[in-house]
Amino acid sequence: MGRLSSDGFTRLISGLVLGALAIAAAIVGGRPFILFWTAAAIGVFGEWSGIVAPAARPARFIGLVVFVAAGSLALAGYALAMIAVLASGAVVIAVVAPQGKRAWLAGGVIYAALVLASPILLRRDPELGMLALIYLFAIVWSTDILAYIGGRLIGGAKLAPAISPKKTWSGAIVGLLSGVGAGTAAVLVAGFANPLAPAGLALLLSAVAQVGDLGESAVKRHFGVKDSGRIIPGHGGLMDRLDGFLAAAAAAALLGATRGGIDGAAQGLLLW
């Protein structure tokens, strides 16, 4: 049985601090919320482009302009225009980026766009927007933190040794169970009489978050990078902290908007 390292405690503490900031932004909503996620998206694109094409400065600058424009449209309340700008930005980057880096940089715009668009679409719902985000935070953070702790304490067979050598099946299972428990608790506290559908969805979103974590690890391994940055103690960069969240948030926002429309994504996610 393993023991938690000092790095593990640092990771936990920094995660709690960032979580508190994200929850505060979700509760306040409005401009602070949009600015919070716009800054996160800009940071994620900066880290991604720095990994895949550090010399492609013109393309990286265009990406920055795209996210500033998209965030400005979100502040003005134009969600569809925000999405259109982000999609167009990926196309423009694919055209102007150096040959051999076009797909990677365009993919980085899409990747970072999920950080911006998904939380904003969920929070737009005036009735359940805040709850949808708290529900999502509960699932992803409990999955991430307790999968890490469970894997360290229990150990055992590796989940994907070629991509992320430290992740274990035991940690993944603990993370799944924790995500379901935390998501169910969130809707019960909110007064949902029947949490069965949100509990089942929590299982899916927890799994998606773990796949997103592995996907980001695969990109870093491909380019020979250990951490995407050094801004967050114990986690590395913003990509390292948001990898699972952006995947789960994208799945939640897509499902919610499909069922409830662009202004009712949170209801589409939570009400079955």
JOJO-V698860 format. One record per residue. PSI is psi as a letter, one per 40 degrees, with the letter a starting at -180 (none if undefined). Layout:
{{PSI} {PSI}}
This chain:
{{h} {i} {i} {h} {i} {d} {d} {d} {d} {d} {d} {d} {d} {d} {d} {d} {d} {d} {d} {d} {d} {d} {d} {d} {d} {d} {d} {d} {a} {a} {d} {d} {d} {d} {d} {d} {d} {d} {d} {d} {d} {d} {d} {d} {d} {d} {d} {d} {d} {d} {d} {d} {g} {d} {e} {g} {d} {d} {d} {d} {d} {d} {d} {d} {d} {d} {d} {d} {d} {d} {d} {d} {d} {d} {d} {e} {e} {g} {d} {d} {d} {d} {d} {d} {d} {d} {d} {d} {d} {d} {d} {d} {d} {d} {d} {e} {i} {i} {h} {e} {e} {d} {d} {d} {d} {d} {d} {d} {d} {d} {d} {d} {d} {d} {d} {d} {d} {d} {d} {d} {d} {d} {e} {d} {h} {d} {d} {e} {d} {d} {d} {d} {d} {d} {d} {d} {d} {d} {d} {d} {d} {d} {d} {d} {d} {d} {d} {d} {d} {d} {d} {d} {d} {d} {a} {a} {i} {i} {d} {g} {d} {e} {d} {g} {d} {e} {h} {i} {d} {d} {d} {d} {d} {d} {d} {d} {d} {d} {d} {d} {d} {d} {d} {d} {d} {d} {d} {d} {d} {e} {e} {h} {d} {h} {e} {d} {d} {d} {d} {d} {d} {d} {d} {d} {d} {d} {d} {d} {d} {d} {d} {d} {d} {d} {d} {d} {d} {d} {d} {d} {d} {d} {e} {f} {h} {d} {i} {e} {a} {e} {d} {h} {h} {e} {d} {b} {a} {d} {d} {d} {d} {e} {d} {d} {d} {d} {d} {d} {d} {d} {d} {d} {d} {d} {d} {d} {d} {d} {d} {e} {i} {d} {e} {f} {d} {d} {d} {d} {d} {d} {h} {none}}
